[in-house]
Amino acid sequence: MKFRSLLLACAIAAFPPAAYADVPAKDEKKAEQPAAEIPPPTVSVTKHSGRFGGTTINYRATAGETYLKDQDGKPIAAIYSTSYVKEGPVDPNRPITFLYNGGPGSGSLWLHMGAFGPKRVAIPSDARDDGAPPYPIVDNPESLLDVTDLVFIDPVGTGFSRALGKKDPKDYWGVTKDAKSIAEFIRIWLNENGRWNAPKFIGGESYGTTRSAALLNELEGTYNDVAVNGVILISTILDFAAGADTPGNEMTHILNLPSMAATAWYHNKVSGDRPAKVEDFVAQARAFAAGPYAAALLKGNALGAEERASVRQQLSHFTGLSEQFLDRADLRVLPSRFYKELLRDRGLTVGRLDSRYTGVDYDSAGEEPDNDPSFYGIDGAYAAAMNSYARQTLGFKTERDYISIGGVRGWDWKLEGAGRDQEVYMNVAPYIGRGLRENSGLRIFVGQGYYDFATPFFAAEYSLSRTGMPTDGRIQFHYYESGHMMYVREQDLKKLSADVRQFIRSR
């Protein structure tokens, strides 16, 4: 997710040296003053009750910091998390699910306050702007607390999490670095809560799916093995090279085409026959993208005029764009151009995270939108809800800002131990393939929105169908008639909750 970045500087200053009445002799040293001590973690524990999945659950909410420490036992980072644990005797068969969002640089507020937490912020379900506060914070019967305990995690630089003392937060900002820190947090949580033998699920959204693959490698790929029952991938991005919008990469056009078709269908821009259901039109677009369209793109300048004309006509049908525009674009339309061009005749742009949303730019002449209406249409409500809920309902006391997104900079995309070619072609999907091959009890849940361009559904299908992925049915796909955050649409929140609940129950 590409948003404006903020640099979070978290350092504990040392006390100034004491003043001395007399100047010491040259051979005397001034007594060094100790650095400011790092205070104990801030933790708030409250008790609640709610009805989830049709079952009344009494639960304990713990909103607080967990300190990561160096080899000498000195705290070097504070990970903020919110844990929801069912009250009463510990059931050894009750699962625990660890959840986080993406970015990189996003806090877990989206999944927490939008999908699976016991409370959620209620925003318009029909792709309208969330407006101004107050925003309704309501009970969430779709929370998963009837089937699993929940831990929402904010990585360093997001939420209230931060580096401590003189520790550089960039030491946590990278694919492998980040995964190692979250794996360390999970091991600490399991230690402190006595849950090492509980069924375990990890799950994330957007870059959080990238984190899940790297985290799976850190949890199961070490001698201190934490075996995982299931990985929940919501709005999946694993193969960054295949989806890179860079000149010469034909795969990005192939993988984005079905999302363009879904969007054209939604906004009634399909030329010719329009099926009654979006999934039917998407199925046709998949076949065209992987067949005639891919073949045409791979021929490059050798593409003949007759074949070009046929492909251009079909491409216009699926994308809703004119043949003249497609010809000028050489049959290759980047998503950023598509957002602006599809509804240009209506003076509107479509969203990146959720192309059901529309926006109005400064004018209609530009090549790309001014902003993403599907992000500025929801961000105010989530930020207000998370801050209000954590500080008031959960009683977490801090003067720090909650960093919802944009709290990291200079992300290290290199995978630890990867060779030169893997650094160029960044793909964490093989971690999932190896996990499935080496853990017969591991299953993968994949949830994708039809109207999501940040993590297109066809790209998720592509990355999880390559060599090395078992074909024994342990990877299951679920689709939703919304976008990146499918749970903003109430019908899809209910469907997502039911789908994930069943996934956990059927372990």
PyMOL commands that set and color helices and strands:
alter all, ss='L'
color gray80, all
select helices_A, chain A and resi 109-116+169-172+175-193+207-220+251-266+278-302+305-319+323-328+335-341+344-346+373-376+379-393+420-424+429-438+457-463+486-488+490-505
alter helices_A, ss='H'
color red, helices_A
select strands_A, chain A and resi 43-52+55-69+75-86+96-100+119-121+137-139+149-154+162-163+200-206+230-236+349-350+358-359+443-449+475-480
alter strands_A, ss='S'
color yellow, strands_A
deselect
rebuild
show_as cartoon
